[in-house]
Every structure is written in C-alpha cells, then in structure tokens.
Amino acid sequence: MNFAIIGCGFIAKKHAIAIDSIPNAKLTAVCDKVPEMMEFYENTYGAKSYLSSTDMLKDASIDIVCICTPSGLHAVIAEEVAVAKKHIVLEKPIAMTLEETNRIINATKLHGVKLTIVHPNRFRTVVQETKKILEKNMIGKISHANCLVNWNRGQEYYDQDSWRGTKTHDGGVLMNQAIHNLDLLLWFMGKPREVFSMEATRLRDIEAEDVSTGVIRFESGALANVQASTTVYPRNFEESITIFGEKGTIKIGGTNALYFQNLEIQGLKDSQIEEIMNRVEKDPWGTPGHQRIIEEMILAVEHNSEPLVTAEDGKRALELVLAFYKSAESKKLISL
C-alpha cells in the first residue's frame, strides 16, 4: 500500500522508518509547509513533496495517510483526508477537544475510511505480557495502581517551535507525554468513573502544565495515582506502572517502562516468573510500536476489520486527560 505523511517534524521519521520496514508498504508522498523539512524523505525514500495537502490528496494512488502535525491541527487535516477517502494513521492525541474528536470520527464513518491512533507502547513486550496476566485474572481483584512519568524536557525542547507547550496545539505533560501511559492504564484497568487532579507550571516557560498529579477511581472500584512531569533534572528519571492485586503485584518500570521491576503472582513458581521476565529482557521493545500500528492498519484495510488501536481508544485517553484538566481548573472531583 502507498503511504503519505503530512507534517515532517520529528515524529514523522518514525513513521517513515516503520513504513520502510514493511514489505508491502511504500512511502510515496510527503507534505509540509516548509520545503526543507521534506528533503530527507525525498532523498531517502524517493517520496514526492507537496506544500499543499489538498494537492497531495488528489493523488489516487495514495492509500493511507499518516498525520504527524501539531495536535491542534489534527481535526481539520483528518477531515480533509477522510473526504479524500484515504485511510488515516493519526498521531496521539487524537485531537485537543472532544468536539474535534467527534468531528474526526464522524468524517471517517461518513466517508468509509479506517482510522487508528498511535499509542505504540501497547506493543512493548512487557506490556503485552502484563495484558495477558490481567486477562487471565492471575493477580485477582485489583486494589490500586500507580502510574508515574517523571521525565526531563528542557526549555530548549519547548523553544523548538512556537506551538509547543500551548494549550491550543500541544497541551502539557499529560496531553503530550503521559497520555501514552494513561492509555495503558485504561487498557489494563478498564473504565474510569471519577478523577481529581492538581497541576502546575513550575519550571518551564510554557502555557500548559509541566507537572501534574491526580487520582482515578475506576468502575471496578480500584484506585490509581497518576504523577507526570517534564521538570526532572537532569534527564528522564522513570516511567512506570504498578498494579496491586489480591494475588499479585506487577511493576513495569525503568526510564522507559520496558522491564518488569517486580513480578510476584500467587501460585507461580520462581522458574515460571523467571521465564516471563526472560522473554521481556530478551526482546524488550518487540516489533517497534509504530511499525505494529501501521502493519495492523494494512491488515484492517485488507480484511475490512477494525485496527487494534481504534479511534474510540484514542477518544478514551483524551477524555481522561481533559477530565484531569477540568478537575485541576475547577478544584473539584470530576465524574466521567
């Protein structure tokens, strides 16, 4: 299938590398308002460059479009791509508001195109193993969980582009960095019922938050603590999810949440625990997440099925972030 990329910033290269890694996929076109941003894709992949997405979308040979623009532009571009009847791989977050999200979803349904949201952390080996453990109810009734993302993003990171750190086009640490971890928390724990949050802009000169802390109550009754920041000195410190159950404790951790830092399950022998942990340590990244997302989109198009990460998955993660924002602003408990 022929792919195009709209928006040739940092994340676009991950899409290009992923497309190039798949035998039945080819990057044929790129679009950006800055010509120099497209030179890499022209020279490396032979992609045709367009300054206008409208012009690019006239190319009938394009099957799937990866949207890698600032988040505030997702809705208008996704609608345009859907009207052109191209399937869509959309970077997270799905949009900045629920109104924009619904517009995107409605456009894809109206024009009969597939949509997947890039939440690639689901495909890490340790995450896949954790999901299997939870689906088999191996740790029993879940009491609570911790979700931590304490990273470093210096001022120079935000100063790269004027849209970074803005509430309209980017959001803060919850919307930009921790939304991946919130997606995993929802995937593991189910639907949230209530949230309460506080946030602050402590060290970075940005409009949105650089530190946030909050609590979730899920429909199951389980609780979760969420802490996220980009203010840690001098480098990324931790990314972890810990789940406490009546018959087991799981901690996915490290600076990039790639390994089991703790795995204890009632009834499993040490050798069985070791076998699971060895599978993770042998291949922690697994197939790169962007590659899996794109491979699954190709299969969805070929078989007229739903991609593994759906538009509704993207919407649920966004709803949770927005609930945190609403709670912090109103200083109230928010029901979902």
Secondary structure as the mmCIF struct_conf table of DSSP 4:
data_model
#
loop_
_struct_conf.conf_type_id
_struct_conf.id
_struct_conf.beg_label_comp_id
_struct_conf.beg_label_asym_id
_struct_conf.beg_label_seq_id
_struct_conf.end_label_comp_id
_struct_conf.end_label_asym_id
_struct_conf.end_label_seq_id
STRN STRN1 ASN A 2 ILE A 6
BEND BEND1 GLY A 9 GLY A 9
HELX_RH_AL_P HELX_RH_AL_P1 PHE A 10 ASP A 20
TURN_TY1_P TURN_TY1_P1 SER A 21 SER A 21
BEND BEND2 ILE A 22 ILE A 22
TURN_TY1_P TURN_TY1_P2 PRO A 23 ASN A 24
STRN STRN2 LYS A 26 CYS A 31
BEND BEND3 LYS A 33 VAL A 34
HELX_RH_3T_P HELX_RH_3T_P1 PRO A 35 MET A 38
HELX_RH_AL_P HELX_RH_AL_P2 GLU A 39 TYR A 45
HELX_LH_PP_P HELX_LH_PP_P1 ALA A 47 ALA A 47
STRN STRN3 LYS A 48 TYR A 50
BEND BEND4 LEU A 51 LEU A 51
HELX_RH_AL_P HELX_RH_AL_P3 SER A 53 MET A 56
TURN_TY1_P TURN_TY1_P3 LEU A 57 LYS A 58
TURN_TY1_P TURN_TY1_P4 ALA A 60 SER A 61
STRN STRN4 ILE A 64 ILE A 67
BEND BEND5 THR A 69 THR A 69
HELX_RH_3T_P HELX_RH_3T_P2 SER A 71 LEU A 73
HELX_RH_AL_P HELX_RH_AL_P4 HIS A 74 VAL A 83
TURN_TY1_P TURN_TY1_P5 ALA A 84 LYS A 85
STRN STRN5 HIS A 87 GLU A 91
BEND BEND6 LYS A 92 ILE A 94
BEND BEND7 MET A 96 THR A 97
HELX_RH_AL_P HELX_RH_AL_P5 LEU A 98 HIS A 111
TURN_TY1_P TURN_TY1_P6 GLY A 112 GLY A 112
STRN STRN6 LEU A 115 VAL A 118
HELX_RH_3T_P HELX_RH_3T_P3 PRO A 120 PHE A 123
BEND BEND8 ARG A 124 ARG A 124
HELX_RH_AL_P HELX_RH_AL_P6 THR A 125 GLU A 135
TURN_TY1_P TURN_TY1_P7 LYS A 136 ILE A 139
BEND BEND9 LYS A 141 LYS A 141
STRN STRN7 ILE A 142 ASN A 150
STRN STRN8 ASN A 152 ASN A 152
HELX_RH_AL_P HELX_RH_AL_P7 GLN A 155 ASP A 159
TURN_TY1_P TURN_TY1_P8 GLN A 160 GLN A 160
BEND BEND10 ASP A 161 ASP A 161
TURN_TY1_P TURN_TY1_P9 SER A 162 GLY A 165
TURN_TY1_P TURN_TY1_P10 LYS A 167 ASP A 170
HELX_RH_AL_P HELX_RH_AL_P8 VAL A 173 VAL A 173
HELX_RH_PI_P HELX_RH_PI_P1 LEU A 174 ALA A 178
HELX_RH_AL_P HELX_RH_AL_P9 ILE A 179 MET A 189
STRN STRN9 PRO A 192 ALA A 200
BEND BEND11 LEU A 203 ARG A 204
BEND BEND12 ILE A 206 ALA A 208
BEND BEND13 ASP A 210 ASP A 210
STRN STRN10 VAL A 211 PHE A 218
TURN_TY1_P TURN_TY1_P11 GLU A 219 SER A 220
BEND BEND14 GLY A 221 GLY A 221
STRN STRN11 LEU A 223 SER A 229
BEND BEND15 THR A 230 THR A 230
STRN STRN12 THR A 231 THR A 231
BEND BEND16 TYR A 233 ARG A 235
STRN STRN13 GLU A 238 GLY A 245
TURN_TY1_P TURN_TY1_P12 GLU A 246 LYS A 247
STRN STRN14 GLY A 248 GLY A 253
TURN_TY1_P TURN_TY1_P13 GLY A 254 ALA A 257
STRN STRN15 TYR A 259 ILE A 265
TURN_TY1_P TURN_TY1_P14 GLN A 266 GLY A 267
HELX_RH_AL_P HELX_RH_AL_P10 ASP A 270 LYS A 282
BEND BEND17 ASP A 283 TRP A 285
BEND BEND18 THR A 287 THR A 287
HELX_RH_AL_P HELX_RH_AL_P11 GLY A 289 HIS A 303
TURN_TY1_P TURN_TY1_P15 ASN A 304 ASN A 304
BEND BEND19 LEU A 308 VAL A 309
HELX_RH_AL_P HELX_RH_AL_P12 ALA A 311 SER A 330
TURN_TY1_P TURN_TY1_P16 LYS A 331 LYS A 331
BEND BEND20 LYS A 332 LYS A 332
STRN STRN16 ILE A 334 SER A 335
#
